Amino acid sequence: MTSALDEFIKEARSVSIETVFARIGGDLRAMVKVSQELAGPCPIEGVGEDRFQLNLSKGVFHCRGCG
């Protein structure tokens, strides 16, 4: 039997980071390129100028406000 967390991880690995970002309310047009990453407001909090960082090549994101 698989847990809800296992199902979430399986689903998250099957889609692109752009899809995950869009599902949490993110808008790539609001992001600006900073080095190898994109930075912009956090789609979860809805605040913070460049708190949310998205790395498309690595497929990861991080918000300095949310953690």
HELIX and SHEET records of a PDB file:
HELIX    1   1 ALA A    4  SER A   14  1                                  11    
HELIX    2   2 ILE A   17  ARG A   23  1                                   7    
HELIX    3   3 LEU A   28  ALA A   30  5                                   3    
SHEET    1   A 4 VAL A  32  VAL A  34  0                                        
SHEET    2   A 4 GLU A  37  GLY A  40 -1                                        
SHEET    3   A 4 PHE A  52  ASN A  55 -1                                        
SHEET    4   A 4 VAL A  60  CYS A  63 -1                                        
END                                                                             
